[in-house]
Amino acid sequence: MRLFECGTLVPGCEWHTRANDDAEVVRRVVEHMRAAHGETVIRENMVENIKARIRNEATAA
């Protein structure tokens, strides 16, 4: 299972998501960034920053 914790990108945000693959994690994070943080344009560097912070849930603890 892959894990993303928004607080690693947006300090203070406690939202997180899990999915079987990185593509689904990125899709969910982009949706969250738009809804919760008001991001209207998700640039490629933002996607790269998201991908860099996705990790295996087993090693996250």
C-alpha positions as CSV (number, residue, x, y, z in Angstrom):
1,M,0.0,0.0,0.0
2,R,1.3,3.5,-0.9
3,L,0.9,6.4,1.5
4,F,0.9,10.2,1.1
5,E,0.7,12.6,4.0
6,C,-0.2,16.1,3.0
7,G,1.6,17.6,5.9
8,T,4.9,16.7,4.2
9,L,4.0,19.1,1.5
10,V,1.7,21.6,3.3
11,P,2.8,22.1,6.9
12,G,-0.1,21.7,9.4
13,C,-2.3,19.7,7.0
14,E,-3.2,16.3,8.6
15,W,-4.9,14.8,5.5
16,H,-3.5,11.6,4.1
17,T,-4.4,9.0,1.6
18,R,-3.5,5.4,0.7
19,A,-3.8,3.5,-2.5
20,N,-2.3,0.4,-4.2
21,D,-0.4,2.5,-6.8
22,D,1.2,5.9,-7.2
23,A,-1.1,7.1,-10.0
24,E,-4.2,6.7,-7.8
25,V,-2.4,8.5,-4.9
26,V,-1.4,11.4,-7.2
27,R,-5.0,11.6,-8.5
28,R,-6.4,11.8,-4.9
29,V,-3.8,14.3,-3.8
30,V,-4.5,16.6,-6.8
31,E,-8.2,16.5,-5.9
32,H,-7.4,17.3,-2.3
33,M,-5.1,20.2,-3.3
34,R,-7.8,21.8,-5.3
35,A,-10.6,21.3,-2.7
36,A,-8.7,21.9,0.5
37,H,-5.9,24.3,-0.5
38,G,-7.5,26.3,-3.3
39,E,-4.9,25.2,-5.9
40,T,-6.4,25.9,-9.4
41,V,-3.4,24.9,-11.5
42,I,-1.4,21.8,-10.6
43,R,2.0,22.3,-12.3
44,E,4.4,19.5,-13.2
45,N,6.8,20.5,-10.4
46,M,3.9,20.1,-7.9
47,V,3.2,16.6,-9.3
48,E,6.9,15.8,-8.9
49,N,6.9,17.0,-5.3
50,I,3.9,14.8,-4.6
51,K,5.5,11.8,-6.1
52,A,8.7,12.4,-4.1
53,R,6.7,12.2,-0.9
54,I,4.8,9.0,-1.6
55,R,6.2,6.0,0.3
56,N,5.3,2.5,1.3
57,E,3.0,2.4,4.2
58,A,5.0,-0.3,5.9
59,T,8.1,1.9,6.1
60,A,6.1,5.0,7.2
61,A,5.6,4.0,10.8
